[in-house]
Amino acid sequence: MYKILLCCVSGITTNKLVKAVKESAKEKDIKVMCWAVGSKSVGLSWADADCVLLAPQSASELSKIEEMVHGVIPCALINENDFVNMNGEAVLNQAVELIKK
């Protein structure tokens, strides 16, 4: 099972993307746990995740979150087009690639 934490300023926008990621995972028969939090709450959730993906509007938070996780799990920005289009398949693929590295 892949555990994917999505993060944006408040967690509200990424909740829609969580649904799209879960739907894509179901179609591909991939077991996934995916949830969203606001950037201020990452500290409470990252230890349960295999990776953290940040919404483009949270780009300024990336280095802070990378420091927080101490390299234990990968962190990256979600592609802006994938985020705007709520492309669950692309975000799922990005997360799986990060986790497998």
N, C-alpha and C positions, 0 to 999 in steps of 0.2 A: 504494500500500500504506500502510495506517495502522499505525503502530508505537506500541503502547499498553503503558505500564509500570504495573503494579498494585503497590501497596505496602501492607504491614501490618507489625505488630510484628516477626514472624519470616519472613514470606513463605509460610508453610505454608498458612494458611487461604486466601490469595488464589490459590494454585495451583489449587484447585478452581474458583474463579471464572474463571481463565484458560481452563480447558477449556470452560466454558460460553460464554465470549465467542467462542472459536474455533469452536465448534459453531454458534452463531448467525451468525457471519460466513460460514461455509460455506453455511448454508441461504440466506443473502441474496446469495451470490456476491460477497462483499466480501473483498478480499485484506487480511489482517491479520497482523501479528506481535505477539503479546501474551505477556508474561512477568511473573513476580512476583519481588519481592525484599523482604527485610526493610528496615525504615526506615533502618537504619544503613548499608545498601548502596546507597542511591539515588545517592549521589555517584559510584559506579562505573558506573551504568547510564543515568542520565537523558540524557546527550548522544546516545544512540542512539535515543531515543524522540521521538514527536511530542506526547505528553502524559503526565502522571503522575496517576493516580487513587489516592487513599488510602482504605483501609478506615476505617469509622467509628471504630474503636478507636484509630486513629492520628491523630485530629483534632488533637491537641496538636502534631503534627509538621508540620502544613500550612504555617505561616508560615516555619519553618526551611527547608523544602524549596523554597518559593517564593523565598526569598532565595538559596538555592543555585543555582537555575536562572536567576536574573537576568532573569526575564521572557522568556527565549528560547522556552520552551514553556509551555503552560497547565498548571495544577495545580488539582485540585479533590477534594472528598470524594465518595465513592460514597454514594448514598442508603442509609440504614440498612436499609430494607425490601428493596431490591434486593440488598444484600449478604447479608442473612440468608437470603433465598430463592435465592441464587446465580442471579440473573436476568441471564444473559449478554446477552440481547437489550437490556435497559435499559442495562446498563453499556456495551455496544458503542455504542448510540445516544448516550449521554452523551459518550463519547470522541470520536466522529465530530463531534458538535456543537462540542465544545471546539476540536478541530483546525481546523475550517472557519471559526471566528470570525476 
